[in-house]
Amino acid sequence: MKKFNTYYFSVLYFFLIILFLFSNVSAIENKKFLSLKNKEVNLRQGPSYKYPIKLIYKKKNLPIVVIDQFETWRKIMDFENNSGWIHISQLTKKKTAINAKKNSILYKKSTIYSKPIAKIEIGKLVFIDKCKIRWCKISTKKFQGWIYKNSLWGNVK
């Protein structure tokens, strides 16, 4: 009977460790990206209008990642690792991203053998039309084309 209990607890312990490891991996993979809805959005120190403003975003459609939530507030982090709380009324599900690599090349088709259209500078805000395994079709005010997915920070799923 004692052998059975030891075996039972060993198996249970093993499954709990496996469950813990896979739950952390899936949490990292399931980042929820949103973007800012308005030209001016306040980032606060806590989840209420009573908390002081840390900074004011002045860029509409800036991509952010949600890292926590409390009632109607979302704790977010931006491209520069600034974090704080924003009310959900200031967020939208538009698929946007920021170019994270210097002078990324925008191509006409999703292959490096297609015609290069433009160089996208680091920090440029782009709208995502669709993504494939390695490529995303994006648009800016002036250009539309394909860019390597690993050049972008944002909603590239």
N, C-alpha and C positions, 0 to 999 in steps of 0.2 A: 504494500500500500504506500509506503514511504517513497519507493522508487517511482511509482506512478505520479505522486504529487510533485516530485522533483522534475520529472520529465514534462509534466503538464505546465509547470511554471517556466521551465526553460523554453518551451515552444511558445508560450504566451509572451514572454519577454522578447524573444526573437521577432515575433510579428509586430509587437509595439515599436521596436526599433525600426523595422522596415517601413511601417506606417508613418512614423515621424520623419524619416528621411525623404520619402516620396511626397509628403505634404509640403515640406519646405521647397522642394524642387518645383512643384506645381504652382506655388505661390509666387515664385520668382518669374516663372514663365507667363503667368496670367496678370501681368501689369495692365491696369486700365488707364489708357490714355484718353484725355479729353483736351479741349482747347478753350481759350478764353473767349467769351461771348461779346465783350464790349471793348472800346478803346481804353477805358480806364477801369481797372479792377484792383481792389484793395486786398493785400495779403496781410492777414492778421496773425497775432501771436497765439491766439486761442480761438475756440469754436463759438464765438459770440460777437455781437456788435460792441459789446462792452470792452473787449480786448483792444489794445492799441494796434495801430497799423504799423507793420514792419516795413513794407514798401508798397509802391503803387506801380502796377504794370501799365504801360502805355502802348501796348501792341495787341491789337485785335487778332484773334485766331492763333495766338502763341500756344504751342503744345505743352501740356503738363501731364504728369503721371500722378494718379491718386494712390496715396500710401496708407491712408486711414480715413475713417469717417465717424461722425457723431451727429445724429439726427439729420438736419439739413445742411450740415457743414462737411467739407471734404478737406483733409490734410493733403497737400500737394507738394510736389517737388518739380522744379523746372530744369531746364538744360544746364544751368550754372549751379545746380544743387542748392538753390534757395528753397526753403520749405516754410510752410505756414498754412493757415486755414482760409478757405474761400467758401462763400455761400454758393449753393448749387444753382441759384438763379443767375450766376455770373459765368456758368460753364456750358459748353455745347459739345456735341458728339462729332463735330466736323473733323475729318481726318486730315491732320496737318503734321508737318515735321520740320526740323531744322537741319540744314546741311552741317554735318559735324566734321567734314574733312576739307582741307584746303584745296581749292580749285578742282572740285569734282567735275567730271565731264558729263554733260547731258547728251544722250544719243537719240537718234531718230527712232531706232528699234532696240529691242532688248538683247543686243549683242554688241561686243566691242568692235565688230567688223562693220557696223553700220556707220552712217554719216554722223560725225560729232556736230552738235548744234550750238552748244555754248559751254562755258565754264561757269560753274555755280560757286560763288565765294562762300567761305565759312560763315555760319550764322544766318544764312539766307532762309527766310520762311517760305515753305513750299506747300502746295495743296496736293494731296495724294488721291489720284484717281483709282488706281488698283495696284496690287502687288502680286508678283510671281515668287518663285522660290528665291531667286537672287536679285531680282530687279523690281523697281517700282516705277509706275508711270506717274509723273508729276506735272504740275503746271505752276507757272509763276505769272506775273503780270505780262511779261514779254514772251516767254517760251513755254513749250510743252514737249515732253519727251521722256526718255527712260534713263534712270540713274541706278547705280549699284545700291542695293538695300542697306548694306553696311556703312554707307556714307551718311545715312539719315538717323536722326534721333527723333522719335515720335511714334505715331500709330502706323507701323509698317507691317501689320499682320495681314 
